Amino acid sequence: MITPEHLRWHKSSYSDHGGQCVEWAPSYALAHGVVPVRDSKRSDGLVLMVSAAAFTGLVTMARDTTR
């Protein structure tokens, strides 16, 4: 079982400064091909595991909405 405290988390550069942040664990993603994603306000909360393709779609959507 993957637990959040065992992963090295990085905040999205597209997160705003109002606390609406998403974090992901790139080293786990590179090693396993699955991307862990979580809400930075709930570091002890649930971790969503998505495929690399799904994560790419999320990043693309975030970029498109910030323009």
N, C-alpha and C positions, 0 to 999 in steps of 0.2 A: 504494500500500500504506500502511495506517495503522500507525504505529509508536507504542508506548506513550509514549515520551518526548515526543511532539508534542502530547499531550493534557493538559488540565488535569483532574486527578483529584480526586474528593471521596470521603471515607470515609463509609460508611453510619452513620447515627446509631444503628442497631440492632445494630451490631457490638459484641461484648463486649470487655472490656479484657484478655483473655487472648491477643490476637493473631489472633483469628478474624475478620478484617475483609474486607469486600468494598468495592471502590471502583468508581465509575462516572464517566463524563465527560459531564456534563449539557450543556455547550455544543455538543459534537459531536452529541449526541442531538437537541437543538433544531434544529440546522442540517440534519441528515440523516435524522431520523426513525428512526434505528437507535441503540441504546444499547450503548456499549462497557462491559464489566464485567471486572474482574480481581481476583485475590487480592492483597491489599496486601502480603503477605509475599513475593510473587514479582513485584516491579515490572518485572522484565525478562522475565517469563514470557508465556504466551499471553493474548490478549484475546478474550473471548467477545463476539460481536456478536449482540444479540437485538432483536427488534421492540419497539416501545414497549408494545404489549399484553402481551407476554411479561414485560417488566420490571415492568409494573404488577402482574402476577400474582405475581412474586417478592416484591415489596414487601408486597403484601397478605398473602402467606403468612408473611413474616417478622413482620409486625405481629401476626398471629393467634397465632403461637407464643410471643410474648413476653408475652402477657397471662396 
